[in-house]
Amino acid sequence: MEAQLPQHAASVLDLIAGIESDSDLMVKVGQQVLSSGGDGKSAPMFPLDFLALGAIKRNLNTARAFRQMVESWNMICARTLLRTHIDTGLRFSAAWEVQKPHDFAMAVLRGDRIDQMKDRLGQRLTDKRLVELRSGNYPWLQNVYGNLSGYIHFSGSHIIDSVASLAENSDAATMSFLLSDTDLRFPEFSWIEICECFSEATQILRKYLTGWAQTKAMTPEQLDAQRHSGD
């Protein structure tokens, strides 16, 4: 019989509830994308719509799994999911960096690798490049993304997480390890930080999804004017 896990602090529980609310809002954004015809009716489907729907689906599944990991005190998997979650927003936003977004979307649908494609300046759309492009609006992104990269593949990050304590004295150092499927040693602020980062990453995706919905709702004249304005 598994031991009963403690409950997170109220501050963490509030953030978990906020992430669930974000998922409800993400569904509404998806509905907005599909119905953005400028007249309140359903709009024609474009290649970028398929990319948007795939990003929303991945977002919803990741968010649910993330909440479950936090609730079960599984920091290692929560960090892995956060890295995946950030990736969704970054790679969807790559469509704004290419000459022909719909061709880009079709290439992704065919299975082409985004990190092998190039932006308008001829630079490959690697994760590093996308992080650099978005860091101006999201200053936390570069450090967080870099720190989380070690959780995607087995690395030193996992070794460090297995250490329970380290004591040093004049004669020798003593290290103890904890082999457990929970991470109860992390303080409250660590859980707050990872939940806040998750919510911030959701905003990246929602921003670009909303931008696409608004673009679809424009008349040809409005779209042409926006193109000439350089926005």
Buried (B, 14 or more C-beta within 10 A) or exposed (E): EEEEEEEBBEEBBEBBEBBEEBBEEBEEBBEBBBBBEEEEEEBEEBBBBBBBBBBBEBBBEBBBBBBBBBBEBBBBBBBBBBBBBBBBBBBBBBBBBBEEBBBBBBBBEEEEEBBEBEBEEEEEBBBBBBBEBBBEEBEEBBEBBEEBBBBEEEEEBEEEBEEEEEEEEEEEEEEEEEEEEBBEBBEEEBBBBBBBBBBBBBEBBBBBBBEBBBBBBBEEEEEEEEEEEEE
